Each structure stands twice: as structure tokens, then as C-alpha cells.
Amino acid sequence: MDAAAFQESGVYYCRQLHIDSARLSAASIDWESYDALDLVETVTGARPKERTVVRACWSSAYLHIRYECSDSFTRSTFTRRDEPLYEQDVVELFIDETGDGRRYIELEVSPHNVVFDALISHDGESKVTGTDLTWQLDGLVSTVELLEESKRVYTIHIPAGNFKRKFESGLSWRVNFYRIDEDRDGLREYQAWQATKAVNFHLPRQFGRLVFI
């Protein structure tokens, strides 16, 4: 499927990976064989200064996600889980299983593989009404690699047991992929798969749809 086609429609068709979970590793997935989507500047929808490409696939045991980021400058000083990673460089994923915009997962990974995960309560329009930091993704696996001087790759594996329904073809979630990137002058760029039209990622009505096939 042409990348522009599924980005325009707001749907990412997430294909199945057939793999034994015991053999799971970054090298065990041929990422180039899965559809790529490019993040855009979240207010304008324009091409960002630093490119971010996201790919995803699923297996019976995990949702697998990869962010490949051009990254000529990195700001990341957090060291503990659930610190406010969103104040510096970070990649993010929001997952709304029910699709009503009122309760969704927020996952963030920093350039140093520090994790922020929370369960968000929302009014469904524009306001976060609660952030549960005691909630955690059970069995989450993440890695961050600096492949070249200015290319950073984040690989995330989320166990299926964290979700209400088992993984199978036809499963559909509302999701959005994000990145926050700061340059050497301290200017921050906010990127999204589905542009939110504001410097605010917590707009679930703007989420796209991830469909398991």
C-alpha cells in the first residue's frame, strides 16, 4: 500500500509478524518490509526539520513499533521512569482502545531509553481530566540505538496482555504517534502522524486509526 494513501486517510494497516516471542530482538524484524509513515509538524502539517519515520507490526504476543529519527542534536537529562520526559526530546504513542477519546494509554521513550507510561482520562474534547502514573505497561520492552552520528532508532514491544482484546486481524484502535525534538537554539518542534492543529497532543478527536490485518 502506498504510504501517502494511508496517511491521507488516517489509517495505518498494521500487518502481522509471525515470530516466536522467545526469539524476539530488534534484529529479528525486517522493518523495511512494513509500511512507513512520516510524522509532520503538528500545527501546520508541514515537513519537520528532523525527519521521523514510524513502522509497526503485530504478533500474537506483542505490538511492535519502530521510530527512526534524524537527530542532529539531543536534549535528554531525565533518568527515572515517569519523570516529565515530554519537557525534552522524546517519542510518544497514544492508544485509545475503546475509541471514545475518554481513556487512553500514553507511552513515551526518551533518547536514553527512559520510559513514561500513564493512563489518561479525558473529556473527549480538549481537556485531560486525570493522569494515572501508578499504572504501568506490564512487560514493556524498549531499546534505543544510535545507528549513525545523527540517526536514532527507538524499538518498542508492548505485550498483548496489556489490552482488553486479544490481538487478531480486524482489531482496530484510535492512535497517534508523536515526537518532540529540540534544536541547538532551544526551539522545540512538535511532530505527529495525524496533525493536531495545536501544540497539544491530547486531542483524541485527531487520532488516526491502527487496524490489525
Backbone hydrogen bonds, N-H to C=O, Kabsch-Sander energy under -0.5 kcal/mol:
donor,donor_aa,acceptor,acceptor_aa,energy
5,A,2,D,-0.6
6,F,2,D,-1.4
7,Q,3,A,-1.8
8,E,4,A,-2.2
9,S,5,A,-1.6
10,G,6,F,-0.7
10,G,7,Q,-0.6
11,V,6,F,-1.8
12,Y,209,R,-3.0
13,Y,11,V,-0.5
14,C,12,Y,-0.9
14,C,211,V,-3.0
15,R,13,Y,-0.7
15,R,56,A,-0.6
17,L,58,W,-4.3
19,I,17,L,-0.9
23,R,20,D,-2.2
24,L,21,S,-1.4
28,S,25,S,-1.0
29,I,26,A,-0.9
30,D,28,S,-0.5
31,W,29,I,-1.6
33,S,30,D,-1.9
34,Y,31,W,-2.1
37,L,54,V,-2.1
39,L,52,T,-2.3
40,V,192,A,-3.2
41,E,46,A,-3.2
42,T,190,Y,-3.2
45,G,41,E,-2.9
51,R,49,K,-0.5
53,V,68,E,-2.4
54,V,37,L,-2.8
55,R,66,R,-2.1
56,A,35,D,-0.5
57,C,64,H,-2.1
58,W,15,R,-2.0
59,S,62,Y,-2.8
63,L,158,I,-2.3
64,H,57,C,-3.1
64,H,62,Y,-0.5
65,I,156,I,-2.8
66,R,55,R,-2.7
67,Y,154,Y,-2.6
68,E,53,V,-3.0
68,E,66,R,-0.5
69,C,67,Y,-0.6
69,C,152,R,-3.2
70,S,51,R,-2.8
71,D,150,S,-2.7
76,S,74,T,-0.5
82,D,115,V,-2.3
83,E,80,R,-1.6
85,L,83,E,-2.7
87,E,84,P,-2.1
88,Q,85,L,-2.3
89,D,75,R,-2.3
90,V,180,I,-2.0
91,V,109,V,-2.1
92,E,178,Y,-2.4
93,L,107,L,-2.5
94,F,176,N,-2.4
95,I,105,I,-1.9
96,D,174,R,-3.3
97,E,95,I,-0.7
104,Y,120,I,-1.9
105,I,95,I,-3.0
106,E,118,A,-2.6
107,L,93,L,-2.6
107,L,105,I,-0.5
108,E,116,F,-2.9
109,V,91,V,-2.2
110,S,114,V,-2.5
113,N,110,S,-2.2
116,F,108,E,-2.2
118,A,106,E,-2.1
119,L,132,D,-1.5
120,I,104,Y,-3.2
120,I,118,A,-0.6
121,S,130,G,-2.9
122,H,102,R,-2.0
123,D,127,K,-2.4
124,G,101,G,-0.7
129,T,121,S,-2.3
130,G,121,S,-1.5
132,D,119,L,-2.7
133,L,131,T,-1.0
135,W,132,D,-0.5
138,D,136,Q,-0.6
140,L,137,L,-1.0
141,V,157,H,-2.3
143,T,155,T,-2.2
145,E,153,V,-2.7
147,L,145,E,-0.9
147,L,151,K,-1.5
148,E,151,K,-1.3
151,K,148,E,-1.1
152,R,69,C,-2.8
153,V,145,E,-3.1
154,Y,67,Y,-2.6
155,T,143,T,-2.6
156,I,65,I,-3.0
157,H,141,V,-3.0
158,I,63,L,-2.8
160,A,61,A,-2.8
162,N,159,P,-1.7
163,F,160,A,-2.0
170,G,212,F,-3.1
171,L,168,E,-2.0
173,W,210,L,-2.4
174,R,96,D,-2.2
175,V,173,W,-0.5
175,V,208,G,-2.0
176,N,94,F,-1.6
178,Y,92,E,-2.6
179,R,191,Q,-1.8
180,I,90,V,-2.7
181,D,189,E,-2.4
183,D,187,L,-2.5
186,G,183,D,-1.9
189,E,181,D,-3.3
191,Q,179,R,-3.3
191,Q,189,E,-0.6
192,A,40,V,-2.6
193,W,177,F,-2.1
195,A,193,W,-0.7
197,K,42,T,-2.7
200,N,198,A,-2.5
203,L,201,F,-1.9
206,Q,203,L,-2.6
207,F,204,P,-1.5
208,G,175,V,-2.6
209,R,10,G,-3.0
210,L,173,W,-2.6
211,V,12,Y,-2.7
211,V,209,R,-0.5
212,F,171,L,-2.9
213,I,14,C,-2.8
